[in-house]
Amino acid sequence: MSKVFIEEEEILREWLRSYDIEYKENMNELNMTNKRISFLSLPIGDSFLKNGSLTKLIFFKNYLSILPDSICDISTLTFLDISSNRLTLLPERIGNLSALIEFYMKDNILTNLPNRVLLDCFLL
């Protein structure tokens, strides 16, 4: 295991601990509901990419105005809930989450959706 990965994992552990969440190897769900998060300063996608098991990511009822582009790199995500935040736009690459089955984004202030999301919704 590389030193860089160990350091990133420790940063992730500390960040989760600050929200009273224990980091577990091979975490498949991260539920950050109502944690009053206004900004994701941690490159959350990068840390969980190395884990390779995260399938469910929930940021319901926070104060997020920006969703980090790195979340779009979590190719194992099947469930994403970013409802009830303050998001005005989504990363263009959000449509690249090919494993995504459930995607909730209501109660935001979205002004525009990426083309891929619009196309996928149209095809439903």
N, C-alpha and C positions, 0 to 999 in steps of 0.2 A: 504494500500500500504506500503510495507516494506521500511525501510530507505535505504537499499542497492539498491533497484530498483530506488528510487528517485535520489540517487547519480549517478547511472549509466546513468539515463536519462539526468541528468544535464551535465554530461561529453559529452554525445552524442550531446546535444544541442549546447554546446560550440564548439565542433569539427565541426559541420555543419556550425555554424555561421562563423567560420574562413574561410569557402569557400563560404560565402554569400548565404547559404541555410537555410531556416527557417524550424525547426523541427515542424511537426504537428502530433498530435495523430492520430493513425491509418493511417500513411503514407503507401501508397501502391507502391510508386515509389521513388527511389533515383537515380538521374542522376548526376554523378560526371564527366561528359565529359570534357576533356581538363582542368583539375584543377591542373595539374603538380604534381600529387601525386606520390611520389616515394616509400612510405612505409605506410602501414596501421597500425599505432600503437594502434589504438582503436579496441577492440574486437567487431567488428561491428555485427557479427552474434549474440552474446549474447544479445546485446541491442535490436535488432530487433526481436529476438525470443520472447521476452516478449510482444512485440507489436502484433505479430501474423498476420499482414496484409500486409507485404511487399511482393509484387509479381514481381516487376521489379527492377533490380539492374544493373546500367550502370557505368562502369569504363573505357569507351572508351577513347583512346588517352591520356594516362598518362605515367608514368615511373615506373610502378609496376614491380618488379622482383619476388616478392613472393605474392601469394594470401593466406590470412589467412585461416587456416583450419576451423575456426569458421563460415565462410560463408556457409560451407556445412551443417550447422545446421539450416539454414533458410528453413524449409520444405515447406513454402508457395511460394517459388520462382518459377515462370513460365517462366521468361525471365532473362537471364544473358548475358551481353556483356562485355567481358574483352579484346576486340580487341585492337590492336595498343598499346601494352605495351612492356615490356621487360621480360615477363615471360619465364622461362626456364622449369618449370614443374608445374603441377597442383596438388592440394591435392588429395591423393588417394581416399578420401571419396566424391569427386565431383560427382561421379556416383550415390551417394545415394540421390541426389536431384530428388526425384521421380515425383514431380509436374512439373519439368522443361520441357518446350515445345520448347523454342528457346534458343540456346546457341551459342554465337559468340565468337571465340577466334583467328581469323586470325591476321596476322601481329604481331606475337610474335616470340620468338626464342625457342620454345618448342622442347626439345630433346627427350621427352618420354611422352606418354599418359597413364593414369591409365587404367588398364585392363577393368574396367567397362565401361569407355568411348569408348574404342576400340570395345567392344562387342556391345554396343548400336549403334555405327556407322555402324558396319557390318550388323546389323539386319534391318537397314533402307531400 
